[in-house]
């Protein structure tokens, strides 16, 4: 990517000085006085503007003689799990019923405070709340399959049926007996070169894939909870794992279609629009007006645009392939710069 594709200098400088994570992946900032390059969101002390220059790619900064910052680690995928935490998360996945206490973290050579800060920043909850949510999610799955309340609770780490029942009621908003029909919606973060995404899946399929900084994300989660009668719990799921693998292949140019099962609750009109989006070939674009004509609603391009914006499965249901009638990119929930990168990747725009 050439430097001509970077945002305006003033815009990049303002984003860097503000530590705006929404620009992570758009550019990298190099500081002449230190010889180091960073992400826009780096929390290190900001240099004087005259000592800053910008690069579109990390390798461009590297070839210019800059070293990667040890604080923000710009060579890692945005949202990726840091090396110091990876082993703990592997153990949590391998033994989901184990209750990790601060003493256990210290015994493993980890600072409980550091682990807490990372989970708050990445998941909006402490590590202990993350563990608790995962255990409750698995317990709800087992209850839905007809498991005994006391047996399921004890296996999930609760010492009494009453304590387990209280925890379930706080999570699901209803008594354990009435919680058996609740859908468990597993939610986790996926790292990508375009920034972290939030993925959500039930046993039936993937129902959410949104960029973590999308303003509508919270509303989309609330909509899914309501329409699926779901309880949100943190943690991985096989459909999320499959999506992570296929997404990496797509972003490396090695995949054009996805085969993860999808769940797309919505109105009949939204469903029609989303199906039409999936019919736009890889490497091609269409306009809102053209899509409206295909759906035999030629006077409804704005309704198409609204349904497009309500899509909860970014990239997989390719709403980024819809552009304005004049050929401009128009809006995109994940940010116009991401839309441009995706279309360039697919060959629908010249790099």
Buried (B, 14 or more C-beta within 10 A) or exposed (E): EEEEBBBEEEBBBBBBBEBBBBBBBBBBBBBBEBEBBBBBBBEBEBBEEEEBBBBBBBEBBBEEEBEBBEEBBBBBBBBBBEEEBEEBBEBBEEEBEEEBEBEBBEEEEBEBEBBBEBBBEBBEBBBBBBBBBBBBBBBBBBBBEEBEBBEBBBBBBBEEBEEBBEBBBEBBEBEBEEBBEBBBBBBBBBBBBBBBBBBBBBBEBBBBBBBBBBEEBEEBBEBBBEBBEBBBBBBBBEBBBBBBEBBBEBBEEEBEEBEBBBBBBBEEBBEBBBEBBBEBEBEEBBBBBBBBBBBEBEEBBEBBBBBBEBBBBBBBBBBBBBBBEEEEBBEBBBBEBBBBBBBBBBEBBEE
